[in-house]
Amino acid sequence: MDEICTAIEGRYIQLKAGKMDAIHAVYLNKLYLLNVWSTFKINGEIQQGKIYGISKEGYLEVELANGTRQFGFKEIEFINA
């Protein structure tokens, strides 16, 4: 429990100090399937895509065959093929 509280406090201190770039970098480093072509379901259609980032607004940024798009919560689904 102490480890969790310490980790939360550390991130809070970073946030309070305005170190958003550092927080964003750590988040991207942990993001599942970052820069890996994978199979997704988008509007009921199966497509290949590559997650390349998170927007400042919190949208998942994905490269698709027909360009790039941003997705909100539950707008895209990973398919374990």
Secondary structure, 3 states (H helix, E strand, C coil): CHHHHHHHHHHHHHHHCCCHHHHHHHHHHHCCCECCEEEEEECCEEEEEEEEEECCCCCEEEEECCEEEEECCCCCEECCC
